[in-house]
Amino acid sequence: MSVHVDAVVIGLGPGGEEVAGRLADAGLDVVGVDHRLVGGECPYWGCIPSKTVVRGADLVAEGHRIPGMAGTAMVCADWRPVARNIREVTGDWNDKAAVDRLVSRGGRFLRGTGRLTAPDEVTVEDPDGGETILRASRAIVIATGTEPAAPPIPGLAGTPYWTNREALETEGAPTSLIVLGGGAVGLELGQGFSRFGTAVTVVEAAPRLVPMEEPEADELLMRILTADGLAVHTGAKVVAVRHDDGGFTAECERGERFTAERLLVATGRRSNLGRVGVGVLGIDPDARVMPVDERMRVVSASGSTPGVWALGDITGKGAFTHVSLYQADLVINGVLGRGGPPARYHALPRVTFTDPEIGAVGLTEAQARERGLEVRAALTDIARSTRGRIHRTGNQGFVKLVADTREGVLVGATSAGPTGGEVLGALAVAVHARVPLSDLTQMIWAYPTFHRAIGEAIRQLSA
């Protein structure tokens, strides 16, 4: 069957769903295609259910902090309410509400795998093997996202290891867990399971945790996670995995051997451009990311590809829902001919939702120096601030600012602490708008707040 439409959106994660819905709102005949759940990774196996774990784990931790602060407490951590809450927020992994939402806006939905078969044509194979050919007169939008990637460790393939998906679908916390990967996903889930009684071992091949962030974030998390009872090993490359007798064994290059009931692989994600059929656009199907210009138009070796846009994880600009939604605005403007400013990523915010949270925006100090900027950095200790002293238990954190002294603006910042992701908001505005340091020194910072530490760091930069 062949169908002529205005636009086809392949992949209905947060950004793809946003594009399909808003193009339908604008009166276009739009077909959204996805072989998985409409909404993508974020609402079912990512942001939302993982933060449900974080919320439960933080409540457990706060309960343990009551003695010495507010009386006595007995905390009996139980994973079952967490599992129940995850089923609730994910709709028990059912996307009927999301599909109905798209259809109610005038869009159409095809469940299946979409593949480019011409620059203006998408062939959709449904779960039963049938095919529908969609010919798009105005736009094809590729938003197929990424999938959990397992490293090529001998013995790993074929074992019942977990990715974030299996970890968030579990009905019970395991007795023990090895986490491969010390990034956001591994640390959030690792700390979460630990607070529900799981003996957790984190194994990171890089020299430090959250390696893309400031080294001070690694130092803070190492101290906190170790105090929480997690065993954390950095610079530890796993060279073999074995699964037998109902458990896993991970062997490291330098000789360590770790055993646990479960193994969580949180070592990154990968795209599969070949499955999308990007070869018809003149793009290498083995490419790691989809090449796009500053308006999200797909670019091949011979130049831009008229009528084809891409957004989200596959563009390599940051595997975050907020990046996908930001790019969705650019795609919508392009398809509807509205113009608007091009993409800018100089103030990309990111948060690791551990306890303490690690919020960051823009460049790290090392990245700024690598770019040849005239750099000055400042650091303040949250625990030593007035609010930190009031907070007492669970008050660890810091604010770090990275300034370009030649331009007189912030180019990066990190906010780590009990509300690090929220404090980040002020810093993100400053970096995004390139607010002069001279203006920031005149700011009135509310007292006593955690974000008042920003003002102290600003004073250090100006001294």
C-alpha positions, 0 to 999 in steps of 0.5 A: 500500500502506498500513501501520500502525506505531507510529513513522516516522523520516524521515531516518536520519542519526546522530540519526534512526538513533539514534532508530529503533534505540532505539525498536525496542529498546523494542519499538515497530514502527518504520520508518526512511525515507531516500532516501540512505545510512543514517547520513547525511552524517557517516559518508560525506561529513562528520565521518569521511572529512574527519577521515581527510583531516585525519589524513593531512595532519597526518602529512605536517606532522609529517613536515616538522617532524622536522628540527631536532627529531628528525633528518632526514626526506624526506616524499613526500605521496601522496593515494592512501592517503588516498582508499583509507582514505576508501573503507574508513571509508565502506564504499565509500559503502555502507550495508548494514552500517547497514541490517542493524544497524537491521533486527537491532534489530527496525526496518524500512527503506524506501529512498525519499523520505518526505513528510508527507501528514497529521499522522500519515501519511507517504507514501514514494516509492521509487526506482522511483516506487512509494508506501507510506503509513505511518500512525503511531499514536505518533510521526513523527520528522523528521530530514532534515538539510541539504544543501550550499548553493551561493550564487547567484553568476552562472555557478556553476550548471551547472559541475562545482564540488565540495561536500564530497561530491565533494571527499571522493570524489576519487581524486586531489588537484587541482593547484590549488583555490579554496575558497569559504568560510572556515568549518570545512569549507572550512579543514579540506579546504583545508589538507588538500589543500594539504599534499598538494601542491594550490595552495589559495586560500581566499576568504571574503566575511566580514571574517574566517575562522571568523566565528562564533568569537573574532577571535583564532581568525581571527588565528591561522589566518590566520598558520598557513595563510599560512605553510602556503602557502595564499592566504587572502582575507577580505572578498572577495565572489565575483560571478562564476564561469566554467568553461572550458578545464578550470578555474575562474575566480572574480571578486571584487567588489573586482577580484581574479580567481582561477583553479584546476583545481577549485572547492570550494563550502563556504559553508554548508548548507540544509534543504528543509522543503517536500520533507518536506511540513511544510505539513500541520502548519501550518508554512511550507514555505519556513522555514529551520528546523523550529520545535521546543520544548525537548523537540523537539516540532514547534511550528506557529503554533497550538501544538505538534503532538502526536506529531511531533518533529524533530531535527538540523540542521533545528532550527537548533540547530547542524549537528553530529553531537553536537547531533543525538545529544543531541536524539535522547535528548530525542525518545526520552524524549518518545516513550516518555513518560520525561520528563527535562530539557529541551534546553539549549544554553548549553554547545554545543561545536564544533571546527574540525579545522584544525592547530591545532585550534580548539575552542570552547564557549558564548558568544564575548566579543562574544556575551556583551557583546551579551547584557548580561552583566558580562564579563571575558576572559582569554587565554593563549598556548599557545606560551609555556607549558611544554608549548608550549616543549617542543612547539616546532614546531607549538605555536601556539595559545591559551586564551581564557576568557569569564566572567560576573563577576556570576554568577562563572562561565564562559559561554564558552571557546576552546581553540586549539592542537595538541590544542585539541579535546581540551583543550576537554573541561575547558572544556565541563564548566566552562561546562555545569555553571556551575562557580564561578570560585572552585572553578576557581582551586582546581583542580590542573592536571597539569604539563606539559600543554597544558590547564594553560594553562586554570589560567593564564587562570583566575588572570588572571580572578581577579587 
